[in-house]
Amino acid sequence: MLNKIGCRVGIAYPTYLFDYMIAITSFLLQKMGKNNNILIVDDETAILNSLSLLLEKYGYDITVSCDPENAFQKIASNNYDVILTDINMPEMSGIELLDNIRTVNTDIPVILMTAYCELDYAISAIKKGAFDYILKPFKPEILLNSLEKALEFNRLRQIEKNYKTSLEDTVKQKTQELTTLLLTVKDLSYEIIQRLCAAAEFKDPETGAHIIRIGLYAQKIAQTMKLSSDIVETIRFASPMHDIGKIGILDSILLKDGNLTPEEFEIMKKHTIIGEKILSGSKHANIQMSASIALTHHEKWDGTGYPNGLKEEKIPIESRITMLCDQYDALRSSRPYKNALNHKEAVEILVKGDGKTLPHHFDPRVLHAFITIETVFEEIYNLFIS
């Protein structure tokens, strides 16, 4: 028999309904209400009215529905702490409602109620994520215990969620702060290196623009050669310090307006050793590579370079790259004893040679990489022109 709102009137339960409600009332008197939001779904008015009246007296916020479809809409748009639902309902079973609930909320505890003790239903309910499965007529202590465990479970899950959200936010914030700090330190490190190199070259015709260009040239060559990202980043940092040893060379030689004598050139060569001494002994990879480049950036692939006449693979890859970059930039720059060349002229000398600079001075792989991206060198030079 249906009432005006479509719920079945519970006339089949008069013999036990009020007795067990009186008993559960006595049991609940010993408990404190939690002001939790509970949705009760049952197609029988007597069950809905009795449970809602009882639980509201002890502080629970109760919503009832005798229509599973309507109940699902409520669940999708409202926050409930626990769902109490009957299994056997005409339009949609409690199991089907549970399936639908899990599509929008995987955490909310769902307690299934039934007047029939069917093992298959119980097993199916648990597999589908039901929190508990209780039988009608309810034993007061069982119903209340199930409800309280469900509320505690929901509370703990919410605490866990809040903690995870808070932790994620904290980690995100700290990561952002650390990233900002590292970028600041990195930028500061580059600026210090630029200023240190500029100080070393203060009396040299070469400028800070030359320092920037060398780092960018070397980075592009390393990328084209598909070297590791660590080497690419480190060589950009380290290559500008290639001539830091010039700080130890006499001004009369360093700033001479003309070609150096053989004796003067021997002294000039020592800037490689001086640079390595300035930078040696560091524990940091950037400075270690800087020391390597300072010492060996004038070594040549055919073994005719200085200071140690290293040949081919015995020359560190970072120095083979820096040497070509430095040579290109020197050809493009004016000196008291020579005019600056344009990009096309510089490339032709590096690729074909001019008697003083020869292709076999360079690592073939480095030279090939340069040829591949030679227009990028021109762009960098024009962007950071002295």
C-alpha angles and dihedrals in degrees: 000000000000128000126217094280094049100258121130113252107238098229091140094071108055095114097062108013099085094036093057092042090055090049094049090047089058090049093048092051086074092055133074120234116246101203089235124158112245128180117205117197119190134134091222117087094205092059093046095048096044096047095043093047091048098046095043090059089062100049104273120134105228131198119183134198131177091190117072092203090054090045091054091053089052091050092050092054104032139054115243127176097207136009119212110192137171116233101213107063125143104231100035128003123231089249091055090047089051090053091051093047091054090058091064103024124024096179110048111107113243119197115197120212127197140162091216124075101221117162094200090056091049094050092046091049093052092046090053092053105267112162095214143350120216134178131233128264088051125221103228096229092048095050094046094044091051091048094048093048090050092050092048090048091051092047092051092047090052090049089050092049093047090047092050091047091048091046092048091049091048093047090047091050094046091046090052091048091049092047091050091047093049091049089049091050090045092050090046091050092052091048092049090050092048091050092045091051091045089053090051091049096037092114093036121092087236113097142204088269088064089055092052093046094052091054093049094045091051093047092053093048091050091049092049090051088052094236117168118286090244092057092044092054095041095049091053088055097040106039096069088065093061094110099036089116090070086083086079096052121099115257091231089064100032094050099034112145097225143018119326122244117241089258093049091047090054088055091047090054089063091073086084093058092042091052092050091050092051092052103033125109098040122140092210121096092221094057092040090057090044090056091049092051093045090055101041109027091106094052113112131217092240093051097252096114132095160294094011105009093239116182135214115313092009086074110083112251091236090058094047088055096044092048093059092044091050091048093051092049092047090053090051094049129079121237132186088258100041145029125244117260125221121245096264092051093048092050092049092053093049093047100038104018132229102226095270098050114042132184092237089063087076134068102257091227092052091047091049091051090050092051089050093056103022092128088060089059090055091050092051092048093050092046094052101031117163 
